[in-house]
Amino acid sequence: MNAKRCLITLMIIIILGATFGSVLWFGLVLNGAPNAGNLDKWNEYGGFIGGLIGPLLSCVNLLLIVYIAVSLNPSESKTQLTLDLHREFDSESMWKARTDGGKFVLQNPSQTLDQLDRSDNPGARNIWMVIGFYQRLALAIKNRHIDERLVPELFGDTFIWWFRLCFEKQLEPTGWESWQRMEYLRNWLAKKAELEDFLVWERRAEKYLTKEE
């Protein structure tokens, strides 16, 4: 935004400078505006304006390039995508899917997802909404479209819960490709997250597994 303001300011300076320069040229050098019968004065005036505006336009062009480069900064785009994903994760629809789907997982711990699908229970659809989100997250990480620094803190805790209680037990036996993405995301978090944080996430999930037994 600062670069944009500078660009607008510089353009205003160009306009004012050209206007002031014209008045100065007419008044002090040419003693009046050039007319149709005085081609020499027109040529001198054109050269003056070209010499005045040319360097300023070069400055504007340079500033525009800098502004575009800053606007398209890859790191800023990655950060924005990460925050957008987290916003989706905390949206009302996803919150409901995670809550209802999590309850459904705890109520049906011994059934695989293909078995739950055949039951035509709405809880299974909620689980697939969660899996779909984590698949997008895994693909964004794999293709380096996301700010990796933010992922563990924003998504790590909840993902490990789902991985231990649902994906590992109910998705892996199906042999579906979505399991491979969940496994990739889990292994990536194990490498990128702080070890202490990762162990805390594992212990929290383990408490639920112990309750089931």
C-alpha positions as CSV (number, residue, x, y, z in Angstrom):
1,M,0.0,0.0,0.0
2,N,2.9,2.4,0.7
3,A,4.3,1.8,-2.8
4,K,0.9,2.5,-4.3
5,R,0.7,5.8,-2.5
6,C,4.2,6.7,-3.6
7,L,3.3,5.9,-7.2
8,I,0.2,8.2,-7.1
9,T,2.2,10.9,-5.4
10,L,4.9,10.7,-8.1
11,M,2.4,10.9,-10.9
12,I,0.9,14.0,-9.3
13,I,4.4,15.5,-9.1
14,I,4.9,14.7,-12.8
15,I,1.7,16.6,-13.8
16,L,2.5,19.5,-11.6
17,G,6.1,19.6,-12.7
18,A,5.2,19.5,-16.4
19,T,2.7,22.3,-15.9
20,F,5.1,24.4,-13.9
21,G,7.9,23.7,-16.4
22,S,5.6,24.8,-19.3
23,V,4.8,28.1,-17.6
24,L,8.4,28.7,-16.7
25,W,9.5,27.9,-20.3
26,F,6.9,30.2,-21.9
27,G,7.4,33.0,-19.5
28,L,11.1,33.2,-19.0
29,V,12.7,31.5,-22.1
30,L,10.3,31.9,-25.0
31,N,8.5,35.1,-23.8
32,G,5.2,33.6,-24.7
33,A,3.6,30.3,-26.0
34,P,4.8,29.0,-29.3
35,N,2.5,29.5,-32.2
36,A,1.8,27.8,-35.5
37,G,4.3,30.0,-37.3
38,N,7.2,29.5,-35.0
39,L,8.4,25.9,-35.5
40,D,11.7,26.5,-33.8
41,K,10.0,27.4,-30.5
42,W,7.8,24.3,-30.9
43,N,10.8,22.1,-31.3
44,E,12.5,23.7,-28.3
45,Y,9.4,23.2,-26.2
46,G,9.1,19.6,-27.3
47,G,12.7,18.9,-26.3
48,F,12.2,20.6,-23.0
49,I,9.1,18.6,-22.1
50,G,10.7,15.4,-23.2
51,G,13.7,16.1,-21.1
52,L,11.5,16.9,-18.1
53,I,9.0,14.0,-18.3
54,G,11.3,11.3,-19.5
55,P,13.3,10.8,-16.3
56,L,10.2,11.1,-14.2
57,L,8.4,8.4,-16.3
58,S,11.4,6.2,-15.8
59,C,11.1,6.6,-12.0
60,V,7.4,5.8,-12.2
61,N,8.1,2.7,-14.3
62,L,10.7,1.5,-11.7
63,L,8.3,2.2,-8.8
64,L,5.6,0.3,-10.6
65,I,7.8,-2.7,-11.1
66,V,8.7,-2.7,-7.4
67,Y,5.1,-2.4,-6.4
68,I,4.0,-5.3,-8.6
69,A,6.9,-7.4,-7.2
70,V,5.9,-6.6,-3.7
71,S,2.2,-7.3,-4.4
72,L,3.0,-10.7,-5.9
73,N,5.5,-11.6,-3.2
74,P,5.3,-15.5,-3.0
75,S,5.7,-15.6,0.8
76,E,2.8,-13.2,1.2
77,S,0.6,-15.3,-1.1
78,K,1.5,-18.5,0.8
79,T,0.7,-16.9,4.1
80,Q,-2.6,-15.7,2.8
81,L,-3.5,-19.2,1.5
82,T,-2.6,-20.7,4.9
83,L,-4.8,-18.2,6.8
84,D,-7.6,-18.8,4.3
85,L,-7.4,-22.5,4.9
86,H,-7.5,-21.9,8.6
87,R,-10.5,-19.6,8.2
88,E,-12.3,-22.4,6.3
89,F,-11.3,-24.9,9.0
90,D,-12.9,-22.7,11.6
91,S,-16.0,-21.9,9.6
92,E,-19.4,-22.8,10.9
93,S,-19.9,-25.6,8.4
94,M,-16.5,-27.2,9.1
95,W,-16.9,-26.8,12.8
96,K,-20.2,-28.7,12.7
97,A,-18.6,-31.4,10.5
98,R,-15.7,-31.8,12.8
99,T,-17.9,-31.9,15.9
100,D,-20.6,-34.2,14.6
101,G,-18.0,-36.3,12.7
102,G,-15.8,-36.6,15.8
103,K,-18.7,-37.9,17.9
104,F,-19.6,-40.4,15.2
105,V,-16.0,-41.7,15.2
106,L,-16.1,-42.2,18.9
107,Q,-19.4,-44.0,18.7
108,N,-18.2,-46.3,15.9
109,P,-14.5,-47.0,16.6
110,S,-14.3,-50.5,15.2
111,Q,-15.8,-49.9,11.7
112,T,-13.9,-48.9,8.7
113,L,-14.9,-45.9,6.6
114,D,-16.2,-48.0,3.8
115,Q,-18.4,-49.9,6.2
116,L,-19.6,-46.6,7.7
117,D,-20.3,-45.3,4.2
118,R,-22.6,-48.2,3.5
119,S,-24.6,-47.4,6.6
120,D,-25.6,-44.1,4.9
121,N,-25.3,-42.3,8.2
122,P,-24.9,-38.5,8.0
123,G,-21.9,-38.9,10.4
124,A,-19.9,-40.6,7.7
125,R,-20.4,-37.6,5.4
126,N,-19.1,-35.3,8.1
127,I,-16.0,-37.4,8.3
128,W,-15.4,-37.2,4.6
129,M,-15.7,-33.4,4.8
130,V,-12.9,-33.4,7.3
131,I,-10.8,-35.8,5.2
132,G,-11.4,-33.6,2.1
133,F,-10.0,-30.6,4.0
134,Y,-6.9,-32.4,5.2
135,Q,-6.3,-33.7,1.6
136,R,-6.3,-30.1,0.4
137,L,-3.9,-29.1,3.2
138,A,-1.6,-32.0,2.3
139,L,-1.5,-31.2,-1.4
140,A,-0.8,-27.5,-0.6
141,I,2.1,-28.5,1.5
142,K,3.4,-31.1,-1.0
143,N,3.3,-28.5,-3.8
144,R,4.8,-25.7,-1.6
145,H,1.8,-23.4,-1.9
146,I,1.5,-22.8,1.8
147,D,3.4,-21.1,4.6
148,E,4.9,-24.2,6.3
149,R,5.9,-22.2,9.4
150,L,2.2,-21.7,10.4
151,V,0.8,-25.2,9.6
152,P,1.9,-27.1,12.8
153,E,0.4,-24.5,15.2
154,L,-2.8,-23.9,13.2
155,F,-3.6,-27.5,12.3
156,G,-1.3,-29.9,14.1
157,D,-3.2,-30.7,17.3
158,T,-6.6,-31.4,15.7
159,F,-5.1,-33.4,12.8
160,I,-3.2,-35.7,15.1
161,W,-6.5,-36.4,17.0
162,W,-8.2,-37.3,13.8
163,F,-5.3,-39.3,12.6
164,R,-5.0,-41.5,15.7
165,L,-8.7,-42.0,16.3
166,C,-10.0,-42.2,12.7
167,F,-7.6,-42.2,9.8
168,E,-5.2,-44.7,11.3
169,K,-7.9,-47.1,12.4
170,Q,-10.7,-46.6,10.0
171,L,-9.2,-45.1,6.8
172,E,-6.0,-47.1,6.4
173,P,-7.8,-50.5,6.1
174,T,-9.8,-49.3,3.1
175,G,-6.7,-48.9,1.0
176,W,-8.0,-45.7,-0.5
177,E,-5.6,-43.1,-1.9
178,S,-6.8,-40.5,0.7
179,W,-5.0,-42.6,3.4
180,Q,-1.7,-41.9,1.7
181,R,-2.3,-38.2,1.9
182,M,-3.2,-38.5,5.6
183,E,-0.1,-40.5,6.2
184,Y,2.0,-37.9,4.3
185,L,0.6,-35.1,6.4
186,R,1.2,-36.9,9.7
187,N,4.9,-37.7,8.8
188,W,5.4,-34.1,7.6
189,L,4.1,-32.8,10.9
190,A,6.3,-35.2,12.8
191,K,9.3,-33.6,11.1
192,K,8.3,-29.9,11.0
193,A,6.5,-29.5,14.4
194,E,8.4,-28.9,17.6
195,L,9.0,-32.3,19.2
196,E,7.4,-31.3,22.5
197,D,4.3,-30.0,20.8
198,F,4.0,-33.2,18.7
199,L,4.3,-35.4,21.8
200,V,1.5,-33.3,23.5
201,W,-0.8,-33.9,20.5
202,E,-0.1,-37.6,20.6
203,R,-0.8,-37.8,24.3
204,R,-4.1,-36.0,24.0
205,A,-5.2,-38.4,21.2
206,E,-3.9,-41.4,23.3
207,K,-6.3,-40.4,26.1
208,Y,-9.3,-41.0,23.8
209,L,-7.9,-44.3,22.6
210,T,-7.4,-45.4,26.2
211,K,-11.0,-44.5,27.0
212,E,-12.3,-46.6,24.1
213,E,-10.4,-49.7,25.3
